[in-house]
Amino acid sequence: MTTTITTNKPFSIDKKCMVKAYKAVRSNRGAAGVDGQTLEEFDKDLKGNLYKIWNRMSSGSYFPPPVRAVSIPKKGGDGERILARIMRRFDRYAVNTTRSA
């Protein structure tokens, strides 16, 4: 006899995708997010943090906050360009989860 475990989540997100996304972000060894959270700080409650992301994404209640824009001078001193991709570490995992799905 087989049993099927169902959740009442509107979006089906495999937890394996969460782990795959975590490994991708972790291997990148990027700087801390806009919230200042480092990899080591995120890892202190890794299981809980990944669960929070998965739970919010699969329930449809995940809404990332605005990202921080950073001005970077152009080569030759000819003005500057705006980079608007500085996210919280939490959001980097969420974005990578959708990429790996």
Secondary structure, 3 states (H helix, E strand, C coil): CCCCCCCCCCCCCCHHHHHHHHHHHHHHCCCCCCCCCCHHHHHHCHHHHHHHHHHHHHHCCCCCCCCEEEEEECHHHCCEEEEEEECCHHHHHHHHHHHHC
